[in-house]
Amino acid sequence: MDKPLPTDWSTAATAERRNTFYAASQKKFVPFKEPMVFRKGAMQYLWDVEGKRYIDLLAMNVCISVGHSHPKVVKAAMDQAQDLTHCTTMFYHPVPAHFAEELAATMPKGQEWVVHFTNSGSEAIDLAMVMARTFTGHLDLLALRTAYHGPTSAAQSVTGIAAFRHPGMPGNVAFVAEPNQYRGVYGATVDPYLDEIEQAIAAATTGRVAGILVESVQGYGGIIEMPKGYMSGAAERVRAAGGLYIADEVQSGFGRTGDHMWGFEQDGVVPDIVVLAKGIGNGFPLGAVVARKAIGDVMAEKFMFHTYGAHPTSCAAGRAVLQVIREERTQQNAKAVGAVLLERLKDLQQRHKAIGDVRGRGLMLAIEMVKDRKSKEPDAETTAAVFEKCRDQGLILSKSGPNRSVLRMVPPMCLSLEDVDQVAEGLDRAFNEVAT
Ligand SMILES: Cc1ncc(COP(=O)(O)O)c(C=O)c1O
């Protein structure tokens, strides 16, 4: 081949090009005041163009499950890409077929599970919605406030955060209060939130529903864990109205919560449909809908063709991710290291009055900033200030939640105990500098 195309790595030139040639829709959502260009990643670390190292507590929006450029995942994908980069699902290929079998084996026993691969989480959400509506013959869906399910038109329609909702999305979605145990409308309880599901079905639907979508732990919503009894209670109520329980495991899956491979297992609920993406490919674009076979089967009436669905290169990466999770005990690491980090965050809460709440499990953690611990008024300004200071400390976090008042920590699951020291000390210094 001739010389590779030149790439200008300078931050200023990259910012200028983005600014000129990206559409507003692609350039608006940026974390820091000043642009940041990453040049390299390895496991839980990132390096910017100046060579500064960061601990990545955001994992590229939770996509990096087992580590940046994990050598086993990269090798599996490169080997496949070299042989045959793509093969559409019209033709048969063993790699996605193996991966479907391997994913199905991770689901609760006693059901026959089938898999439909997509390229992204929102495409998978979209498909799950179509499946639920087709299978039940009902149109109305339920979703939770502060849920984030993606940018496609259908996924936006079940997203309960106004900043991500645009004009023209489809309707037939009734929203119910998220069971936020820190600041939820019914407080730290479960039953009133479940009652609201019944009330919403009675008042805002035809009375017969297609289903409910629930993130087992709300991610972008600010690490809102579904309390014990909520997921199973929600499934019971929705099934009584003819609907399905759809678990969105895009952020909470693949062992991230520590105790289980899938977040819904925490409550013993067996979903009808499970939506996967992000960590499934460790950075390779991939999503999947895993459904009970009977639900998958209703889709045989019409064609549903994703050009890049069941992409062999992404699926080769996905197979390697499952293998690494097993071999390198990443779920166990998420549990152990996450527990230590949680304690360190609670310790910070003792010393910094801006921290109103510390929560989460495994490596899905958050601290929420408030102006006053009694009134719990969200403090987006302090959150943004600490977030910027963390950059200087070599920490990449995420400003999350509907009020942008939550610092979310969802690192690659290989985070170590030494990293935890750096995270806790870096956060402490950032809080001190902001003087909270
Ligand atoms: C819980 C959840 N579901 C779905 C999606 C949509 O996934 P994607 O961005 O791959 O379309 C996201 C993305 O952030 C998510 O966090």
The ligand as an ORCA input file, in Angstrom:
! r2SCAN-3c Opt
* xyz 0 1
  C     -29.026      1.778     29.381
  C     -28.801      2.126     27.935
  N     -29.596      1.579     27.001
  C     -29.418      1.839     25.706
  C     -28.427      2.698     25.268
  C     -28.253      2.989     23.808
  O     -27.096      2.386     23.340
  P     -26.320      2.966     22.044
  O     -25.723      4.275     22.443
  O     -25.308      1.890     21.745
  O     -27.317      3.107     20.957
  C     -27.577      3.280     26.207
  C     -26.496      4.206     25.781
  O     -25.943      4.962     26.544
  C     -27.768      2.999     27.576
  O     -26.996      3.542     28.518
*
